[in-house]
Amino acid sequence: MNRRLKTFQSPTKVIFGIGASEEVGEEAKKLGGEKALLVTSPTPVKLGLAGKAKNLLEKEKFKVEVFDKVESEPTLELANTISNIVREKEYDIIVGVGGGSALDLAKVASIMATNPGDVKNYLGIGKVGKPGLPKILIPTTAGTGSEVTQGAVLTSKETFEKVGIISKHVWADVALVDPLMSMSMPPRLTAITGIDALSHAVEAYMSKNRSEISDALALQAILLIVKNLPIAFNEGKNLQARYNMALAALLGGIVVDPVNAGACAGHAAAYAFAAKYKVPHGVSVGITLSYVMECNVSVCLEEFKNIAQTFGEKVDALPLPQAAEKAVINVRKLVGETLGLPTRLRDVGVPSDAIESLAENMLRNTRLMNANPKEISKEEAIELFRKMW
């Protein structure tokens, strides 16, 4: 029995299931107001997903304006652009429809409507002073879990780094998680977002800050992803697989939130190169995940044995280190062989002479590195990136 006190928090109201997105009008009406900003990106607009949400809001007498200029891996500059818009237009509610980038920018819009100055002023933990506008988030991918986290991730063009805002005021009021919204994802996007969800669950399951509650959710998310991501990848219209992946992404988002378990060295390693070399987040964590697992295997033997079993490995008769190693092998195989995503830094344009600086960048991310289950020295970090390359 572990006597350490645990904290677990997930204040967002979640409506999950087929047709959940159709509740946006009713939920917005409960939150109040008359004027809504719908934050989205070109793809949900093209697919009609954003338009459907707009119509449902208008049915409840909301005046709706649309910001559809969200780009993948949104920058601080874009965040300041939308901040100026929400301050000028005086909206009552923010609705985000899209992948993690759109949802993160919707969260930024919400808090910047009520907090003055530049977005840079709020980077870090607990720097947002006032609650933002009410916000409803509707994910159209199954990966980021942004709809239930208290973080918003942005990219700095100046430093080529991923930066973030973490605050209790960033949490959404309502998340509408509808598996139907992800049915149009093409195979590669399905793979990238699915591996993002897997990285959340596995890293939370490794994290020093984990608890029995987060462990239960993380392991269930891993099982759902292992069993359903290959199906969703190969059969995009398989509703059961999409349903299970939407649930897995939701669970992964809950546990990867820093107040629960959070991510660790895998995300720190990914952040070290993703922005500079323009590698999508799901691709970058897909590269780092199995190598960080390999680095941590000696202190996560039981956990990795459990992960190996989600892949169907018969490991009860094996020595524990050998059983745990099966998890590393299977995760790497899922990323590279099954889904066809990169598993090496060289595959995404990272040069070998960058390895030492990447190791230093990773170690500077103390929030994530302090959550890693074992301390990683500079020499070990360099060796980690050498293996990745």
C-alpha positions as CSV (number, residue, x, y, z in Angstrom):
1,M,0.0,0.0,0.0
2,N,1.4,3.4,-1.0
3,R,0.7,6.0,1.7
4,R,1.7,9.0,-0.4
5,L,-1.3,11.4,-0.8
6,K,-2.6,11.6,-4.3
7,T,-4.4,14.4,-6.2
8,F,-6.7,13.7,-9.1
9,Q,-8.8,16.4,-10.8
10,S,-10.8,16.7,-14.0
11,P,-13.4,19.4,-13.7
12,T,-14.5,19.6,-17.3
13,K,-18.0,18.3,-17.9
14,V,-17.7,15.6,-20.5
15,I,-20.5,14.4,-22.8
16,F,-19.2,11.3,-24.6
17,G,-20.8,9.2,-27.3
18,I,-22.4,9.0,-30.7
19,G,-24.1,12.4,-31.4
20,A,-22.5,14.2,-28.5
21,S,-21.5,17.1,-30.7
22,E,-25.2,17.9,-31.3
23,E,-25.5,19.1,-27.7
24,V,-23.4,22.2,-28.4
25,G,-26.3,24.5,-28.7
26,E,-28.0,23.3,-25.5
27,E,-24.8,23.4,-23.5
28,A,-23.9,26.9,-24.8
29,K,-27.4,28.0,-23.7
30,K,-26.8,26.7,-20.2
31,L,-23.5,28.7,-20.0
32,G,-25.3,31.8,-21.1
33,G,-24.6,34.8,-23.4
34,E,-25.6,35.8,-26.9
35,K,-22.4,36.1,-29.0
36,A,-20.1,33.1,-29.7
37,L,-16.7,32.8,-31.4
38,L,-16.2,29.5,-33.1
39,V,-12.5,28.7,-33.4
40,T,-11.6,26.1,-36.0
41,S,-9.2,25.2,-38.9
42,P,-9.8,24.8,-42.6
43,T,-10.4,21.0,-42.5
44,P,-13.4,21.0,-40.2
45,V,-14.8,23.8,-42.3
46,K,-14.3,21.9,-45.5
47,L,-15.9,18.7,-43.9
48,G,-18.9,20.6,-42.7
49,L,-18.1,19.9,-39.0
50,A,-17.6,23.5,-38.1
51,G,-20.7,24.5,-40.0
52,K,-22.8,22.0,-38.2
53,A,-21.7,23.4,-34.8
54,K,-22.4,26.9,-36.0
55,N,-26.0,26.0,-37.1
56,L,-26.7,24.4,-33.8
57,L,-25.5,27.5,-31.9
58,E,-27.6,29.7,-34.2
59,K,-30.6,27.5,-33.5
60,E,-30.3,28.6,-29.9
61,K,-30.2,32.3,-30.9
62,F,-26.5,32.8,-30.6
63,K,-24.8,35.2,-33.0
64,V,-21.8,33.2,-34.2
65,E,-18.6,34.5,-35.8
66,V,-16.0,32.0,-37.1
67,F,-12.2,32.2,-36.8
68,D,-10.9,29.5,-39.2
69,K,-7.3,30.4,-39.5
70,V,-5.9,27.9,-37.0
71,E,-2.8,26.2,-38.4
72,S,-1.0,23.1,-37.3
73,E,1.3,23.8,-34.3
74,P,-0.1,27.3,-33.7
75,T,2.4,30.1,-33.0
76,L,2.6,32.8,-30.3
77,E,1.9,35.3,-33.1
78,L,-1.4,33.6,-34.1
79,A,-2.3,33.4,-30.4
80,N,-1.9,37.1,-30.0
81,T,-3.9,37.7,-33.2
82,I,-6.9,35.8,-31.8
83,S,-6.4,37.5,-28.5
84,N,-6.8,40.9,-30.1
85,I,-10.0,39.7,-31.9
86,V,-11.7,38.4,-28.7
87,R,-10.9,41.6,-26.8
88,E,-12.2,43.8,-29.6
89,K,-15.4,41.9,-30.3
90,E,-16.5,41.1,-26.7
91,Y,-17.8,37.6,-27.1
92,D,-19.7,35.7,-24.4
93,I,-18.5,32.2,-25.2
94,I,-15.8,30.4,-27.1
95,V,-16.4,27.1,-29.0
96,G,-13.5,25.1,-30.4
97,V,-14.0,22.6,-33.1
98,G,-11.0,20.7,-34.5
99,G,-7.8,18.9,-33.6
100,G,-5.5,19.8,-30.7
101,S,-4.3,23.0,-32.4
102,A,-7.8,24.4,-32.7
103,L,-8.8,23.4,-29.2
104,D,-5.6,24.9,-27.7
105,L,-6.2,28.2,-29.6
106,A,-9.8,28.2,-28.4
107,K,-8.6,27.9,-24.8
108,V,-6.1,30.7,-25.4
109,A,-8.8,32.9,-26.8
110,S,-10.9,32.3,-23.8
111,I,-8.3,33.3,-21.2
112,M,-6.9,36.2,-23.2
113,A,-10.4,37.8,-23.5
114,T,-10.2,38.6,-19.8
115,N,-6.5,38.8,-19.1
116,P,-4.5,41.8,-20.4
117,G,-1.2,42.0,-22.4
118,D,0.8,39.6,-24.5
119,V,0.3,35.8,-24.5
120,K,4.0,35.5,-23.5
121,N,3.1,36.9,-20.1
122,Y,1.1,33.7,-19.3
123,L,3.6,31.0,-20.4
124,G,4.3,28.6,-17.6
125,I,2.3,27.3,-14.7
126,G,-0.4,29.2,-12.8
127,K,0.2,32.7,-14.4
128,V,-3.4,33.3,-15.6
129,G,-5.0,35.6,-13.0
130,K,-8.6,35.7,-14.1
131,P,-11.1,33.1,-15.4
132,G,-11.6,33.2,-19.1
133,L,-14.8,33.2,-21.1
134,P,-16.9,30.0,-20.9
135,K,-15.7,27.5,-23.5
136,I,-16.9,24.3,-25.2
137,L,-14.5,22.1,-27.0
138,I,-15.4,19.5,-29.7
139,P,-12.5,17.4,-30.9
140,T,-12.4,16.1,-34.5
141,T,-9.4,13.9,-34.0
142,A,-8.7,11.1,-31.5
143,G,-5.3,12.0,-30.0
144,T,-4.5,15.2,-28.2
145,G,-7.1,15.0,-25.3
146,S,-6.9,18.8,-25.3
147,E,-10.6,19.0,-24.6
148,V,-9.9,17.8,-21.0
149,T,-6.5,19.3,-20.1
150,Q,-5.6,22.6,-18.4
151,G,-2.8,23.3,-20.9
152,A,-2.5,25.0,-24.3
153,V,0.7,24.4,-26.3
154,L,2.1,27.0,-28.7
155,T,5.2,27.3,-30.8
156,S,7.8,30.1,-30.5
157,K,9.2,31.1,-33.9
158,E,12.0,33.0,-32.1
159,T,13.4,30.0,-30.1
160,F,12.0,27.1,-32.1
161,E,10.6,25.7,-28.9
162,K,7.2,24.4,-27.8
163,V,5.9,26.6,-25.0
164,G,2.7,26.3,-23.0
165,I,0.2,27.9,-20.7
166,I,-0.9,25.7,-17.8
167,S,-3.6,27.0,-15.5
168,K,-6.9,25.9,-13.9
169,H,-8.5,28.7,-16.0
170,V,-7.6,26.8,-19.2
171,W,-9.8,23.8,-18.6
172,A,-12.9,23.8,-20.7
173,D,-16.4,24.1,-19.2
174,V,-17.7,21.4,-21.5
175,A,-16.1,18.8,-23.8
176,L,-18.3,17.1,-26.4
177,V,-16.5,14.0,-27.5
178,D,-18.4,12.5,-30.5
179,P,-16.7,9.6,-32.3
180,L,-18.6,10.6,-35.5
181,M,-16.4,13.7,-35.7
182,S,-13.3,11.6,-36.3
183,M,-14.8,9.4,-39.0
184,S,-13.3,11.5,-41.9
185,M,-9.7,11.4,-40.6
186,P,-7.4,9.9,-43.3
187,P,-5.1,7.0,-42.3
188,R,-1.9,9.0,-41.7
189,L,-3.7,11.5,-39.4
190,T,-5.4,8.6,-37.7
191,A,-2.0,7.1,-37.0
192,I,-0.4,10.4,-35.9
193,T,-3.1,11.4,-33.5
194,G,-3.5,7.8,-32.2
195,I,0.2,7.6,-31.3
196,D,-0.1,11.0,-29.6
197,A,-2.8,9.4,-27.4
198,L,-0.7,6.4,-26.8
199,S,2.3,8.6,-25.7
200,H,0.0,10.4,-23.2
201,A,-1.2,7.1,-21.6
202,V,2.2,5.4,-21.5
203,E,4.1,8.4,-20.2
204,A,1.4,9.0,-17.5
205,Y,1.8,5.3,-16.6
206,M,5.5,5.9,-16.2
207,S,5.3,9.3,-14.4
208,K,6.6,9.9,-10.9
209,N,3.3,11.8,-10.3
210,R,1.0,8.9,-11.2
211,S,-1.6,7.5,-8.8
212,E,-3.8,4.4,-8.6
213,I,-6.5,6.4,-10.3
214,S,-4.4,7.6,-13.2
215,D,-2.9,4.1,-13.6
216,A,-6.3,2.6,-14.1
217,L,-7.3,5.1,-16.7
218,A,-3.9,5.0,-18.5
219,L,-3.8,1.3,-18.8
220,Q,-7.3,1.2,-20.1
221,A,-6.4,3.8,-22.7
222,I,-3.3,1.8,-23.8
223,L,-5.4,-1.3,-24.2
224,L,-8.0,0.5,-26.3
225,I,-5.4,2.0,-28.5
226,V,-3.4,-1.2,-29.0
227,K,-6.6,-3.0,-30.0
228,N,-8.3,-0.3,-32.1
229,L,-5.7,2.0,-33.6
230,P,-4.7,-0.5,-36.3
231,I,-8.3,-1.1,-37.2
232,A,-9.1,2.6,-37.4
233,F,-6.0,3.1,-39.5
234,N,-7.0,0.4,-42.0
235,E,-10.8,0.8,-41.8
236,G,-11.5,4.5,-41.4
237,K,-15.3,3.9,-41.4
238,N,-15.2,1.3,-38.6
239,L,-17.4,3.1,-36.0
240,Q,-16.5,0.8,-33.1
241,A,-12.8,1.4,-33.6
242,R,-13.4,5.2,-33.9
243,Y,-15.6,5.1,-30.8
244,N,-12.9,3.3,-28.8
245,M,-10.1,5.6,-30.0
246,A,-12.2,8.7,-29.0
247,L,-12.5,7.2,-25.6
248,A,-8.8,6.3,-25.4
249,A,-7.8,9.9,-26.4
250,L,-10.2,11.3,-23.7
251,L,-8.7,9.0,-21.0
252,G,-5.2,9.9,-22.2
253,G,-5.9,13.6,-22.0
254,I,-7.2,13.2,-18.4
255,V,-4.1,11.4,-17.2
256,V,-1.5,13.5,-19.1
257,D,-2.8,16.6,-17.4
258,P,0.0,17.7,-15.0
259,V,-2.4,17.8,-12.0
260,N,-3.0,14.1,-12.4
261,A,0.0,12.2,-13.7
262,G,1.4,14.2,-16.6
263,A,4.0,13.4,-19.3
264,C,7.7,12.9,-18.7
265,A,10.9,12.4,-20.7
266,G,9.2,11.3,-23.9
267,H,7.5,14.7,-24.4
268,A,10.6,16.5,-23.2
269,A,12.7,14.7,-25.9
270,A,10.1,15.4,-28.5
271,Y,9.9,19.1,-27.6
272,A,13.6,19.3,-28.1
273,F,13.4,18.9,-31.8
274,A,9.8,19.1,-33.0
275,A,9.4,22.9,-33.4
276,K,12.9,23.5,-34.9
277,Y,12.6,20.8,-37.5
278,K,8.8,21.2,-38.1
279,V,7.9,17.7,-37.0
280,P,4.2,17.3,-36.1
281,H,3.7,16.6,-32.4
282,G,2.3,13.1,-32.9
283,V,5.2,12.1,-35.1
284,S,7.8,13.5,-32.7
285,V,6.4,11.6,-29.7
286,G,6.0,8.5,-31.8
287,I,9.8,8.6,-32.4
288,T,10.7,9.3,-28.8
289,L,8.3,7.0,-27.0
290,S,9.9,3.6,-27.4
291,Y,13.4,4.9,-26.8
292,V,12.4,6.6,-23.6
293,M,10.6,3.4,-22.5
294,E,13.8,1.6,-23.2
295,C,15.7,4.1,-21.0
296,N,13.2,3.7,-18.2
297,V,12.6,0.0,-18.4
298,S,14.6,-0.9,-15.3
299,V,12.4,1.1,-13.1
300,C,9.1,0.3,-14.8
301,L,9.3,-3.5,-15.0
302,E,5.8,-4.3,-13.7
303,E,4.2,-1.5,-15.7
304,F,5.8,-2.5,-18.9
305,K,4.9,-6.1,-18.3
306,N,1.2,-4.9,-18.1
307,I,1.7,-3.0,-21.3
308,A,3.1,-6.0,-23.1
309,Q,0.0,-8.0,-22.1
310,T,-2.2,-5.4,-23.8
311,F,-0.5,-6.4,-27.0
312,G,-1.4,-10.0,-26.4
313,E,2.1,-11.1,-25.2
314,K,2.2,-14.2,-23.0
315,V,4.7,-13.0,-20.5
316,D,3.7,-14.6,-17.2
317,A,6.4,-17.3,-17.5
318,L,9.1,-14.9,-18.6
319,P,11.7,-13.2,-16.3
320,L,10.3,-9.7,-15.5
321,P,13.0,-7.8,-17.4
322,Q,12.3,-9.9,-20.5
323,A,8.6,-9.4,-20.1
324,A,9.0,-5.7,-19.8
325,E,11.2,-5.5,-22.9
326,K,8.3,-6.9,-24.9
327,A,6.4,-3.6,-24.3
328,V,9.2,-1.6,-25.9
329,I,9.5,-3.9,-28.9
330,N,5.7,-3.9,-29.5
331,V,5.4,-0.1,-29.2
332,R,8.2,0.5,-31.7
333,K,6.7,-2.1,-34.0
334,L,3.2,-0.4,-33.8
335,V,4.6,3.0,-34.7
336,G,6.9,1.9,-37.5
337,E,5.7,-1.4,-39.0
338,T,2.0,-1.2,-38.4
339,L,1.4,2.5,-38.9
340,G,4.3,3.4,-41.1
341,L,5.4,6.4,-39.1
342,P,9.0,7.4,-38.6
343,T,11.0,5.8,-35.8
344,R,14.3,7.6,-36.3
345,L,15.3,11.3,-36.1
346,R,17.1,11.0,-39.4
347,D,13.8,10.2,-41.0
348,V,12.4,13.6,-40.1
349,G,15.4,15.7,-41.1
350,V,17.2,16.0,-37.8
351,P,21.0,16.1,-38.4
352,S,23.4,13.9,-36.3
353,D,25.4,16.9,-35.3
354,A,22.4,18.3,-33.4
355,I,22.4,15.4,-30.9
356,E,24.2,17.1,-28.0
357,S,22.1,20.3,-28.3
358,L,18.9,18.2,-28.4
359,A,20.0,16.4,-25.2
360,E,20.6,19.8,-23.5
361,N,17.2,21.1,-24.7
362,M,15.5,18.0,-23.2
363,L,17.2,18.3,-19.9
364,R,16.2,22.0,-19.6
365,N,12.6,21.0,-19.6
366,T,12.6,20.5,-15.8
367,R,8.8,20.2,-15.4
368,L,8.7,17.1,-17.6
369,M,12.1,15.7,-16.6
370,N,11.3,15.9,-12.9
371,A,8.3,13.6,-13.6
372,N,10.4,11.0,-15.3
373,P,10.7,7.8,-13.1
374,K,14.5,7.9,-13.2
375,E,17.0,10.7,-13.4
376,I,18.7,11.0,-16.7
377,S,22.2,12.5,-16.9
378,K,23.5,14.5,-19.8
379,E,25.6,11.5,-21.0
380,E,22.5,9.3,-20.9
381,A,20.5,11.9,-22.7
382,I,23.1,12.1,-25.5
383,E,23.1,8.3,-25.7
384,L,19.3,8.4,-25.9
385,F,19.3,10.7,-28.9
386,R,22.1,8.7,-30.5
387,K,19.9,5.7,-30.4
388,M,17.0,7.7,-31.8
389,W,19.0,9.0,-34.7
